[in-house]
Amino acid sequence: MTCDDVTPALLAWQLGACESPERDAIDVHLATCPACLGRFLATKRITEDAAAFDERPAPAVRERLRGHVARRARRPVRTSWVVGLAAAALLLGFLGWRVLTPAPLTTPPAAAGHGLVDADGPANLDVL
């Protein structure tokens, strides 16, 4: 095997995914080629560092978290808080509706008697 054949197969060889004849050929090549052996060691270091980087918490921390969650799950919900929050939400909704709803347009009473608004409507258009 040549270096060009071995380099792409190094990760599979390290993970044990190579078949026996290819694995044996890579073994022989790594024993005689310092450049490929260096590439293999770099690949091995990267995969081992990645395996050491485990984001799961330690077992003791997990158990403590589970106990904390279980204690919080057993607490009863106080209905007075729920009722109070629902009442506050309804009150705020009503007040918001009243504030944000525009007032209906009406004729001002002062304009009705001063000729600004014609009480007869369209029947009086011949004046113009």
N, C-alpha and C positions, 0 to 999 in steps of 0.2 A: 504494500500500500504506500501511496505517496502522501506528502503533507496535505495536498489539495483534497485527497480522499478522506483523510482523518479529521481535519479541522471541522467540517460540518457535522461529523458524527460524534464529537466529543461529549456533548451534553447527553445524547441518547446512551452513549457508552457508560457515562457516569451514573445515569438513572437506571441502568440495567435493561434498557429497551432494545438492545442490539441482539441479533441472533448469534448463535455460537461461532460460526465460521468468521463472521465480521468482527466479533468481539476478540477472538484469538488473534486476528490480523492486527487489530488496533493495539492489543497488548504487546505484540512483537515490535510494532512501529514505535510505541511510546518508550520502550526499553532502549531503543537505539537513536531516537531523535530528541535532543534537548529542547529544540524550539517547540515542538508539539507537546512535550511534557510540560513546558512552561505555560502554554496555552491551556492545557488541561488543568493545571493547578490554579490558574486564574479563574477558570470556569467553576471549578470546585469551590473556591473561596467565595465567589459570588452566590452560588446556590446555598452554601452553608450559612452565609450571612443572611440571606433572604429567609431561610428556614428558622433562623434564630429570632427574626423579627416577627414575633407573634403578638397580635393586638388583643388577644383574649386576656382577661384579667386572671390573676393567680387563683387557684381553687379557694383559698381562704377569703379572698376579696369577693369572689362570686357567691360564696355561702353567706357572707355578711350582707351583700346586696339582696339576695333572695329573702333573707330574714326580714330585712327592712321593708321590702315590698309586701311580704306576707302580713306584717304588722299593720301597714297602712291599708291593706285591703280589708282587714277586719273592722276598721273604724266605721261606725254607722254614719250615714249622711244626715246631717241635721236639717230637718224639714223647715225649720223657721228661717234658715238662711236661704233655702230654695224659694220659699214663698216670698220673702222680702226682696230677693233679686228679681223675681218675676213681676212683682208689683212695681218696683222701680223701673223696670224695662217698659212696662205698659204706660206708666206715667210719663216717662221720657218720650216714648213714641207718640203719645197724645199731644204733649206740648210741642214737639217738633212738627207734628202735622198742623197744629193751629198756627204756629209761627210761620211755617213755610207755605201755607196755602194762601194764595192771593185773595184779597177782598173782592167781592163782586162789584162790577161797575154799575153805578146808578146815576140818575140825573140829580144834580144838587138842588135842594129845595129853593135856593136863592135865585137860580137861573130860570125857574119855571114861570115866574110872574113878571119878568122883565123883557119879554119878547125875544130872549135868546133862544128859547126852544118854542117852536110852533105847536100848539096843542091840537090843531086841526089836522096836522100831518100832510099828506100829499094832496088833499083837496084844495089847498091854498097856494098852489104853485103858479097860478096865473098872475100873481103879483110881480113876479120876477120878469 
